[in-house]
């Protein structure tokens, strides 16, 4: 009986998620282009908060989000990380260029102000680096996942240092963020993980079937590079993220 109820609950959540995705697409096409940047940020954050409620996830924010200009660096667990971070604080994400062409997700990412990079192109990496510096100098909040891929949530992979050059060149601080999903008892939950052979549908269904999930977003103290090069800074930021988890 308990399993059957969990399946029914997950099915109902799925219907609400699909409806909310449709609402997001409608707003991306017709509402957001008419709004100011501040209004768009509010709409994106409210949409993300509502999406997590439909999925059945409560967001717990610890620490104080920094105002822009700032770069956010976080550990990467799931496709949900972007929604969770938008719900805690609006930010522009850096994503692989393939996401731009994905159905539904690509249009929503565009509407949220995502920057795209072709990972295998050094020329494009330079272009994106200049764009990131421009956005930081304009006062934006940029967010990156320096691990470069998702982990299972039990550890934090080594950080790639290249993206930190944008913060160094712009002379802005970086704020470390620790992300963690826990169950109703406060224990680490692997349900939202999206790693290895997981498909997006499998990860989504596990998450919808879970009950009492909490996404913890722990903002650390912003820090400047000071005398550190980007590799040393990346190592220090990784340790800060580990401590925040």
C-alpha positions in Angstrom: 0.0 0.0 0.0 2.8 2.4 0.9 4.5 1.8 -2.4 1.3 2.4 -4.3 0.7 5.6 -2.5 4.3 6.7 -3.3 3.7 6.0 -7.0 0.4 7.9 -7.0 2.1 10.8 -5.3 4.9 10.8 -7.8 2.4 10.7 -10.7 0.6 13.7 -9.4 3.8 15.6 -9.0 4.8 14.7 -12.5 1.6 16.2 -13.9 2.3 19.4 -11.9 5.9 19.5 -13.2 4.8 19.2 -16.8 2.2 22.0 -16.3 4.8 24.2 -14.7 7.3 23.6 -17.5 4.5 24.7 -19.9 4.0 27.8 -17.9 7.7 28.5 -17.9 7.8 28.2 -21.7 4.9 30.6 -22.1 6.5 33.1 -19.9 9.9 32.7 -21.7 8.3 33.5 -25.0 5.8 36.2 -24.2 6.3 37.7 -20.7 10.1 37.9 -20.0 11.1 39.9 -23.1 8.8 42.7 -22.0 10.2 43.0 -18.5 13.2 44.8 -17.0 16.2 42.8 -15.9 15.2 43.1 -12.2 11.7 41.9 -13.0 13.0 39.0 -15.1 15.2 37.9 -12.1 12.2 37.9 -9.8 10.1 35.9 -12.2 12.9 33.3 -12.7 13.5 32.9 -9.0 9.7 32.6 -8.3 9.4 30.0 -11.1 12.2 28.0 -9.6 10.8 28.1 -6.1 7.4 26.9 -7.4 9.0 24.1 -9.4 10.7 22.7 -6.3 7.4 22.8 -4.5 5.7 20.8 -7.3 8.5 18.3 -7.1 8.2 18.0 -3.4 11.4 19.6 -2.3 11.9 22.3 0.4 14.8 24.7 0.1 16.9 25.5 3.2 19.2 28.5 2.7 22.1 28.8 5.1 24.5 31.8 5.2 24.1 35.0 3.3 24.0 35.2 -0.6 26.4 37.9 -1.8 25.2 40.7 -4.1 26.8 41.1 -7.5 29.3 41.4 -8.9 30.3 38.0 -7.6 31.0 34.5 -9.0 29.4 31.5 -7.3 31.1 28.1 -7.2 29.3 25.0 -6.0 29.6 21.3 -6.0 27.5 19.5 -8.6 25.1 16.7 -7.8 22.1 16.8 -10.0 20.2 18.5 -12.8 18.2 20.0 -9.9 21.2 22.1 -8.7 20.4 24.9 -11.2 16.8 25.1 -10.1 17.8 25.0 -6.4 20.4 27.7 -6.8 17.9 29.9 -8.8 15.4 29.4 -6.0 18.0 30.6 -3.4 19.3 33.5 -5.5 19.0 34.5 -9.1 22.2 34.0 -11.0 23.5 33.5 -14.6 24.9 30.0 -15.2 27.6 28.9 -17.5 26.6 25.7 -19.4 27.8 23.5 -22.2 26.6 24.7 -25.6 24.5 21.5 -26.2 22.0 22.7 -23.6 21.0 25.6 -25.8 19.6 23.1 -28.4 17.7 20.8 -26.0 13.9 20.9 -26.3 12.2 22.9 -23.6 15.3 23.0 -21.3 17.2 25.1 -23.8 14.5 27.7 -24.1 14.2 27.9 -20.3 17.9 28.2 -20.0 18.0 31.0 -22.5 15.3 32.9 -20.6 17.2 32.6 -17.4 20.2 34.3 -18.9 22.5 31.3 -19.3 25.9 31.7 -21.0 27.1 28.9 -23.2 30.5 27.4 -23.9 31.8 24.9 -26.5 34.0 22.8 -24.2 36.3 21.5 -26.9 37.0 24.9 -28.5 39.8 27.0 -27.1 38.7 29.9 -29.2 35.2 29.7 -27.8 36.6 29.4 -24.3 38.4 32.7 -24.8 35.2 34.3 -26.1 33.2 33.1 -23.1 35.9 34.2 -20.7 35.7 37.8 -22.1 31.9 37.6 -21.8 32.1 36.5 -18.2 34.4 39.3 -17.3 32.0 41.8 -19.0 29.0 40.4 -17.1 30.9 40.5 -13.8 32.0 44.1 -14.4 28.4 44.9 -15.2 27.4 43.7 -11.7 26.0 40.2 -12.5 26.0 37.1 -10.3 27.6 34.3 -12.3 27.5 30.6 -11.2 29.7 27.8 -12.2 30.3 24.1 -11.3 34.1 23.8 -11.2 33.9 20.0 -11.0 32.8 20.0 -14.6 30.5 17.0 -14.0 28.1 15.6 -11.4 29.1 13.5 -8.5 27.0 11.3 -6.2 26.9 13.8 -3.4 29.2 11.9 -1.0 32.4 13.7 -2.1 33.5 16.7 -4.1 35.6 16.1 -7.2 38.7 18.2 -8.0 37.9 21.8 -9.2 39.0 22.9 -12.7 40.6 26.3 -12.2 40.2 27.9 -15.7 36.9 29.6 -15.1 38.3 31.4 -12.0 40.3 33.5 -14.4 37.2 35.6 -15.1 36.9 36.5 -11.4 40.6 37.3 -11.3 40.4 39.5 -14.4 37.3 41.3 -13.2 38.7 41.8 -9.7 35.6 40.3 -8.0 35.1 37.9 -5.2 34.1 34.3 -5.4 31.5 32.8 -3.0 31.7 29.1 -2.3 28.4 27.2 -2.0 27.8 23.7 -0.5 24.9 21.9 -2.0 23.3 18.8 -0.3 20.1 16.9 -0.5 18.7 15.3 2.7 15.7 13.2 3.5 13.0 13.9 6.1 15.3 12.5 8.8 18.2 14.8 7.8 20.2 12.0 6.3 22.0 12.4 3.0 19.7 11.5 0.1 21.0 10.1 -3.2 17.5 10.2 -4.9 18.2 13.4 -6.9 21.7 12.3 -8.1 22.3 12.3 -11.8 25.6 10.5 -12.3 27.1 7.5 -14.2 24.5 5.5 -16.1 21.6 7.4 -14.7 19.1 8.8 -17.2 17.3 12.1 -16.6 14.0 10.3 -16.4 15.3 7.8 -13.8 16.7 10.6 -11.7 13.5 12.6 -12.0 11.3 9.6 -11.0 13.4 8.8 -8.0 13.1 12.4 -6.9 9.4 12.5 -7.4 9.0 9.2 -5.4 11.0 10.5 -2.5 9.2 12.2 0.4 10.4 15.0 2.6 13.4 16.0 0.5 15.3 19.1 1.5 17.8 20.9 -0.7 20.3 22.6 1.5 22.1 25.6 0.0 25.0 26.8 2.3 26.6 30.1 1.2 30.1 30.6 2.5 32.1 33.8 2.9 33.1 35.5 -0.4 36.8 35.6 -0.9 39.1 37.5 -3.3 42.1 35.8 -5.0 44.6 38.1 -3.3 48.0 36.7 -4.1 46.8 33.2 -5.1 46.9 32.0 -8.7 43.8 30.3 -10.1 45.0 26.8 -9.3 45.7 27.5 -5.7 42.5 29.4 -5.4 40.5 26.5 -6.9 42.0 24.1 -4.3 41.1 26.5 -1.5 37.6 27.0 -2.8 37.1 23.2 -3.1 38.0 22.8 0.6 35.6 25.6 1.5 32.8 23.9 -0.4 33.6 20.6 1.3 33.4 22.3 4.7 30.0 23.9 3.8 28.5 20.6 2.9 
